[in-house]
Amino acid sequence: MPSYTTSVSIAAPLEMVYAVLANIRTWPQWSPTMDAVECRDLGPIHPGTTALVRQPGLRPATWEVDVVEPNRRFLWHTGAPGYRIEADHELAPHPDGIVARLSVEMSGPLSGLVWVGFGRKIRRYVDMEAAALKRRCEEVHGPG
């Protein structure tokens, strides 16, 4: 199954990083990989939350949240006939703050073909999102 993972250390409290990460409605404000996120549910994300996500150079996609572990992770997915994409967002304590691990995994009979066409962009976007999350959280948290 095609997949990609990246990690970044963030000098900010775990609860604050999770609050930024789990507020998917605000992603377009801080991530250059997001043009719009139209969440179809009110309140905090929870299993079953859906959102229409618009990203530069990609077709709009509806993502659905599968797992929420407050202050630790959330997992969501999108897909079409023949493939499924899961994106996991995990946080873990680190001596200087936290480590954020962002990963994407594809499955299904067409996943290899989709990865050939979009894998490079997906990897670049995951790296950009991790860097943007770090920037946003450290700007909000401030030094030390």
C-alpha positions in Angstrom: 0.0 0.0 0.0 1.4 3.4 -0.9 2.1 5.6 2.1 4.1 8.5 3.4 4.9 9.8 6.9 6.7 12.9 8.2 7.4 14.2 11.7 8.1 17.6 13.1 9.0 18.8 16.6 6.9 21.7 17.9 7.9 23.8 20.9 4.4 24.3 22.2 2.1 22.5 24.7 0.4 19.4 23.6 -3.1 20.7 24.3 -2.5 23.8 22.2 -1.1 21.9 19.3 -4.0 19.5 19.3 -6.4 22.5 19.4 -4.9 24.0 16.3 -4.7 20.6 14.5 -8.2 19.5 15.4 -9.8 22.8 14.3 -10.0 21.8 10.7 -12.1 24.8 9.8 -9.1 27.1 10.4 -6.6 25.1 8.3 -6.9 27.5 5.3 -5.7 30.3 7.6 -2.3 28.7 8.3 -1.7 25.9 5.7 -0.8 26.8 2.2 -2.1 23.4 1.1 -5.7 24.3 1.9 -7.9 26.6 -0.1 -11.1 25.9 1.9 -12.4 23.4 4.5 -16.2 23.4 4.7 -17.1 21.4 7.8 -20.6 20.0 7.8 -20.8 19.6 11.5 -20.8 22.1 14.4 -18.5 21.9 17.4 -15.4 19.8 17.8 -14.5 17.0 15.3 -15.8 13.6 16.2 -16.1 10.3 14.5 -18.5 10.9 11.6 -17.6 14.6 11.1 -17.4 15.3 7.4 -15.8 18.2 5.6 -15.5 19.3 1.9 -11.8 20.0 1.4 -10.5 22.1 -1.5 -6.7 22.0 -2.1 -4.6 23.7 -4.8 -4.3 21.4 -7.9 -6.6 18.7 -6.6 -10.3 18.0 -7.0 -12.5 18.9 -4.0 -12.9 15.9 -1.7 -15.1 15.0 1.2 -13.2 13.7 4.2 -14.8 11.8 7.1 -13.3 11.6 10.6 -12.9 8.0 11.7 -11.0 8.3 15.0 -10.6 11.1 17.5 -8.4 10.7 20.6 -8.3 14.2 22.2 -4.8 15.6 22.7 -3.3 12.6 20.9 -4.6 12.0 17.3 -7.3 12.0 14.7 -7.7 9.9 11.6 -9.9 10.7 8.6 -10.4 9.3 5.1 -11.6 10.1 1.6 -11.8 8.1 -1.5 -13.5 7.2 -4.7 -14.3 3.9 -6.4 -11.1 1.8 -6.4 -9.1 3.7 -3.8 -9.2 5.0 -0.2 -6.9 7.6 1.3 -6.4 7.8 5.1 -4.6 10.7 6.8 -3.5 10.3 10.4 -2.4 13.1 12.6 -0.6 11.9 15.8 0.9 14.0 18.6 3.3 12.7 21.3 5.1 14.5 24.2 8.7 15.4 23.6 11.2 17.0 26.0 11.0 20.3 24.0 7.2 20.2 23.4 5.7 17.6 21.2 6.3 15.6 18.0 3.6 15.7 15.3 3.5 12.7 13.0 1.5 13.2 9.8 0.9 10.2 7.6 -1.1 9.3 4.5 -1.8 5.7 3.4 -3.7 4.6 0.3 -5.5 1.3 -0.3 -7.7 -0.3 -2.9 -7.1 -1.7 -6.4 -6.4 1.7 -8.0 -4.2 3.0 -5.1 -1.0 2.4 -7.0 -2.2 4.2 -10.1 -3.4 7.2 -8.0 -0.1 7.2 -6.1 1.8 7.3 -9.4 -0.2 10.3 -10.5 -0.5 12.2 -7.2 2.1 10.7 -4.8 4.7 13.4 -5.3 2.1 16.2 -4.6 0.7 14.3 -1.6 4.2 13.9 -0.1 4.9 17.6 -0.7 1.6 18.6 0.8 2.1 16.5 3.9 5.6 18.0 4.5 4.2 21.6 3.9 1.3 20.9 6.4 3.7 19.7 9.1 6.0 22.8 8.6 2.9 25.1 8.6 1.6 23.4 11.8 4.9 24.0 13.5 5.0 27.6 12.4 1.4 28.3 13.5 1.8 26.7 16.9 5.1 28.3 17.7 3.9 31.7 16.6 0.8 31.4 18.8 2.7 29.9 21.8 5.7 32.3 21.5 9.2 31.7 22.7 9.9 29.3 25.5 
